[in-house]
Amino acid sequence: MTTVGVLHETAGRERRVALTPDGVTRLRRLGVRVLVETGAGRHAWFDDAGYAAAGAEIGARSQVYDESDVLLVVRPPDDIAALPAGRVLIGMLDPLGDPALAEALAAQGVTAISLDLLPRTLSRAQPMDALTSQANVAGYKAALLAAEAYGGFFPMLVTAAGTSRPAQVLVLGAGVAGLQAIATARRLGALVSGYDVREAAQADIASTGASVLRLAGAGQNGGDGYARGLAEEEAAAQLSALAAAIPRFDVVITTAKVPGGRAPLLVSEDALRAMRPGSVVLDLGGGNVAGSAADTRTVTEHGVTVIGAPNLSATVPVAASTAYGRNVVALVSTLMPEGRLHIDGADEVQAAVLVCRDGAVVHPRLREIEREIR
């Protein structure tokens, strides 16, 4: 019988867990044994008793490593050296952002599968799309966090003390996180505008009922459904145009990311200086805002609150873990449809997420990076 292990997350501020009791029940139906590390779900409010009731066994981390064929994580564990050779590690490993991790896992003899490499253009991969499920959570929380930090009301309020105008909110980037941030901010009553360099995404913004901020210059989608990075001249023109538009807004939420690349700068120092005191800028993309830092909230000398929040989904651990666990179950079900592990390198979905196997990095994009480094 194949054993699937669930590890407690070791990354700082990470509250999610890779599998919830609901996911245990689903895996048990495949005839799989599930072994959960003691306390793996406690930060997401899933206790060991709940896992046991769903049919999982509870054990120490060393037992999970020793007895599991497949190990489930959200983010890479910090004790990779403890991973026994021959194990399969599944998580959001970000190998394009950290190619050295892929090499370390290969050297360890571990087969690594990274959900963040999943091609969004394949319809049958949608139930496994962890980036989408987690971005959806992050976009929702971004709007709430921005509303909490803003010193005024998001909706227009008419009271005996007078009328308060609604907040003007701009969301930069109309991927899953951006569209959810737009929708949530609109539910809170703000007047919302959205911007994305991709023409197709501008139609998505309009479909939510938000206004579309149109600036000169449009990019293209990548072939895998992700945004591509802009050329240097395009990026400079975009930054200048945004600097002129941003000061009109009370709240700006940025969500732009480029897989395997640096998040684009969208809010410059000039734009921050021109914003009204009391304005809020929330950087969900991690690097979209000049001077922002992860997990920090600062106020500029001009009175603008800047929030760095690249991992907001971890702050909504129940919803995020439940969605992620279902993504994992969908993937694991394709790897062991009859309860026995079988990785098919010819399968387009499995090949797309396979990072390393048999002591070697096998993902084409990662092998290109290796050649460039050498």
N, C-alpha and C positions, 0 to 999 in steps of 0.2 A: 504493500500500500504506500502510495506517495504521501509524504508529510510536508505540509506547508507551514512554515514558521512565520510568526508576526513579531517584529522587533520593536522595542521601545525606542523612540526617536532620540538621538543624541545631540542634534543641532540646537544651538541656543534659541530660545523663544519659540521653538516648535511645539505646538500643542496638538497637532493632528496625530492620528494613528492610521496605519495602512489598511486595516481591516476592522470593521465593527462586528458586533454579534450577529447582525443581520447578514453580513457577508460570510460569517462562519457557517450559518445555516445553509446558505447557497452552496458553499464548497462541500459541505458534508453530503449534500445530495449527489455529488459527483463521485462519492466513495473515497474522498480524500480525508486524511487525518490532519487536524489543525492543532498546532502547538503555539501557544501565545506566551510571550515573555511576561513574567509577573509585573503588573502595573503598566503594561504597554499602553493601555487606553485611559489611564487615570486623568491625564490633563485634558482629555476630550470628554470626560464624564462617563466613560464606559468602564465599569469595574470588572474585576476578575470573575465575580459571581455571574455577571451577565454573559461573559464568554463561556463559562462552564455550562451554564444553562442552555446555551446554543449548541453545545456539543464539542467545545474545544477543551484541550488539556492545557494546564497552566504550568510553566516551568521557569527555571532560572535562564539567564541569557546564554550561559555556556551549554545548557541542555538544548536550547533552541538551535544553536549553531551546530551542535554535534548530531542531532537527530533529524534535522530538516533537509529535504531535498531542494526545496524552494524557499527563499527568504523574501519577505515582503517588507518594504520600507516606503516612507514618503520621500525622504532625502537621504543621501549617502551616509552610512554610519561612520563614526570617527574611529572605529576599531577594525578597519579593513584587514589588518594583519591577522586578526583572529578568524577570518572567514576560511573555513576548510576548502581545499581544492575540490572541484567537482560540483560545488553548489551553484544554484541559479539565483541571482539577486535581481529583484524586480522593484523598480521605484522611479521617481523623477530624478535621475542622476545628473542631468545637465552635462553630458559629456562634451558637447560642443563648446560650452563655457569653461570646462575644465578637462582638456584632453589628457592631462597627466593622470587623472583618476582612471580613465579607461585603460591606460597602460599599466597602472598599478593593479587593477582588477585582473587584467589578462595575465600579468606576471604571477598573480596569486593562484591562477588556475580556475578562476571564477567565470561562469557564463553570466554576462550582465545584459539586462534588458531594460531600456529606458523609455518610459511612457511619453516623455517630452519629445521624442523623435517621431511620434505617430503622424503619418500623413493625413491631413484633414480632408484631402480630396477623395478619399476612399469612404464610401457611404457605410460599408460594413464595419469600419473602424470607429464610427461615432460613439457606440456604447463604451469604448475604451478610452475616449479622449479626455484624459485627466487635465490637460492644460485648459481645455474649455470649461470643465466643471469647476476647476479652482479659480479661473479668471472670473467666472460668473459670481462666485462668492466674494472675491476681492472687489469687484466693481460695486457690488451692493454695499459692502462695508465702507468703501471709499466715500460714497455719498453721505453715509451716516456720520463718518468721522469728520468730514469737511463741514457738515451742518453743525456738529458739536463745537468745532473750533471757531466758527464764524460768530461774530458778536451780534448779529441781527437775526431776523426771521428768514427762513427760506420762502414761505408763502406770503402773499399779501394778506394782511389782517386789518379788518375794519372794526375798531373798538371805540368805546366812549372817549378814550384818550386820543383818538385820531386814527389815521390810516397809515400803516407801515407798508412801504413798497416791497415787492418780492425781490429776492436776491437774483442777481444776474450770474448764472453759472456757465462756465465754458468747460467742455470736456474735450481734451486733445487725444485723438486716437479712437477709432470706432471699431475695434475688435470686440471680442466678447466682453471683456472688462469694461471697455468704454461704453458700449451700448447698455450694459446693466447699470453703470453709473448714471448715464443719461436718464434711463427709465426710473431709477430710484429717486434721483433729484427732482424729476417731474412729479412723481407721486408725493413728494414732500412740498410741492407747490412752487418751486423755483421756476424762473424763466430760463430755459436751458438752450444753449447752442452747442453744436458739436463740430469738430473739425477732423478731417483725415485727408492725407495727401492722396489716397487711393480714390479714384472716381466711383468705383462700385460701393465703397464704404459710405460715400456721401449719400447715396440712395438709402442705405440702411439707416443713417441718421434721420433722414426725412421721414422714414417709415415709422419712427417712434413718436412723431409729432413735434420733435425739437427743431429749432432753426439750424440751418447749415451755414457755417462760417466758410465762405469761399475766398481762398487766397490764390494768387497766381502760382502755377506749377502743379502738376499732378504726377504721381508716380504710378507704379504698377504692382500688382500682386506677384509674389513669388510663385513658381510653379507648384509648390507644395501647399499653397493656400495661406502662407504667411507673408507678412510685409517684407519687402526688401529694403536695404539701406539706400539712402539717397547719395548721389554723387556730391562731391564737395561744393560745387557751385549751386546745386539744387538746395542743399542743406543751408547754405548761407542765405539764399534768397528767402527760404521758408522762415528762418530765424528772424530776419529783418521784418518780414510781413507780420509775423506773430507779435513781435515787440510793439508794433504799432496798434495791433488789435487788442491785446491782452488787458491794457489798463482800463478798458471799458467795463470789465467784469469784476464782480465782488469775490468770486470763488473760481479757481481754475484747478481742474483735476487732470493730471497727465497719465496716460496709460501706454505709451508707445514703447515697444520692445522689438528687437531684431534678434531672432534665434542665432546663437553663436557669435553675436557681435555686441558692440557697445550700444547701450540705449541712446537714442539721439537726443541732443540738447534742444529743447523746445522753448524754455522760458529762460531768457538771458538775464544777466544782472541789470541791464538797461530796462528790461521789461519789469523786473521786480521794483526798481527804483521809481518807475512811473505809476505803479499801482497805488490806489488809495490806502491810507492807513486803515487797518482793520480787515483788509483783504486776506484771503487764505489761498495758499497754493499747496496742493497735495500731490506728491510725486509717487505714483504707483509703479511707474516704469523703472525706477531706480537709475537715476542719471539724467532724467528729463529736465531737471530744474537746477540752475546754477547754485552751487553751495549747499544743496540738500545732501543729507547723509541718512543712511538706513536707520530706521527705528529712532529717529530724533524729531523733536519739534523745537524750532527756533523762531525768534522774532527778529526781523532785520531792523536796522537803525531807522528805517522809514516806516516801521509799524506793520509790516506784512508777515503773517505767520506762514512759515514753510515747514511742511511735514514730509519727512521721508518715510515711505511705507511700502517697500517692495514685496513684503510677504504678508499681506493683510489676510489672506485666506486662513492663515494659522490662528488668527484671532477670532475666527468663527468656527471652532473646532468640531462641534457636533455636525453641523451641516456639511462642512468641508470634508470631514472624515467619512461621513455616510456616502457622499457623492464619489469620493475617491475610491472607497472600498468597492463600490459597484463597478467602477472602471476597472479595477484590478481583477475582480471576479470575472468580468467579461473577457479580459485578456487570458487569464488562467484557464478559462473554459476552452479557449481555442488551443491552448498548449497541452491540455490533458482532457480531451472530450470524454474519455472513458475512465478517467481517474489515473491514467498513466502518463507521465511526462514524455512529450515528443515535440522537439523543436524542429520545424520544417523550414529550412533555409530557402526553399523555393516558394514558400507562401509570401505574397507581397507585403502583408501586414507584419508578419513575424520578421521578415528580412529587414524591414524598415526600422524596427525598434531594437534589433540585435546589435549590441555594442561590441562584445568580444566573446570568443568561444575557443576552446582547445588551446588556450595559451596565447592567442593572437587577437589583435583588434581587427574586426571584420567589417565594420560599418564603412561604406565608401567615403563619406565625407570626413570621417575621422582618419582614414588612411591617407587622404589627401593632405590633411593637416600634418600628419606624421612626416610625410615626404617633404613638405615645405620646411618643417623645423630642421630636418636633416640636411 
